[in-house]
């Protein structure tokens, strides 16, 4: 039982540490003395910049004083200096309400609340104190305020865009793309659909794409996609139509989806319909992460089978607490069952002992007091019978 007790104590301590970091004597004083994690560029107007790598996955769970109130309306993706901003799905409390529990929401690829986060808030009179936990993936950040400075210290930012291992030699696109030997291979073709959400660990980008003719199994997207679509942050789509085979080589505008519009940057590209496929003369893009979009269907097999350690492994902190809670519950159940079995065994033993004693004593007392028929106790009867019966005859 010693090891079982020790395991229960350890589990309880782990759960308590994970769930009760907000339990302090004076949250207002505690928050006032705490230094907020990466306080810059948390306003709604602050756009995400990948070079800074700002993220609340590394925040120390604690009470914090923040000068601006937490945002209470759903912001756009790429707001608050993050890919996925987190906002308060509720209202801030009055001073009389004390500490309140509120749900914060992570803005997702297709929803204002793709995941909920537990937040505690107290109105300290001249400021609000927030008990914030670490978020699950990067880049996610809590949003505070609508307008303000988006300046980030020059000492912040260590992320870099990975360089491609190979680069196609540039061409002038003067050759005939309907001869397949004149075509080049487009990198990562299976996750360029508008349905493919950007994954931070991939960071695919067409800023090193060599100019030339390319083909894809799906036509180039002709509608404005969402930010973080096509497996990138800023997708590039065709602002026009696919030509017919009789049109020959045509020039079209390709538009880069921006923070608040569908065409923040445009590129001239050439297109030719070769009948069995369409060829595109593409050039390198000026922004990263940014990619050309092809198709609007479900992502390819590679994309659907590949796990995302940040997004698909969401709720990691919550899952740990749930697992620990389940283990604790199972251990506690086993402990209760063992106690029940042990108690049952002891009761049965006591009952047997009591029954034996009653069988040899009660009947004797009844006979002595003359309150019943002379019923001899079986034990004493056998002893008396053994003493009075003659021994069996001997027969050699």
Secondary structure, DSSP 8 states (H G I E B T S, - for coil): -HHHHHHHHHHHHHHHHHH-TT--S-HHHHHHHS--TT-TT-STT----TTT---GGG---EEEEESS-B--S---TT-TTSSEEEEESS----GGG-SEEEEEEE--SS-S-SEEEEEEEEE-SSSEEEEE---SSTTEEE-B-SSS-----TT---------S-------S-S-TTSGGG-B--SSGGG-STT----TTT---STT--SEEEE-SS-B--S---TT-TTSSEEEEESS----GGG-EEEEEEEE--SSSS-SEEEEEEEEE-SSSEEEEE---SSSSEEE-B-SS---HHHHHS--TTTTTTTHHHHHHHHHHHHHHHHHHHHHHHHHHHHHHHHHHHHHHHHHHHHHHHHHHHHHHTSS-----HHHHHHHHHHHS-------
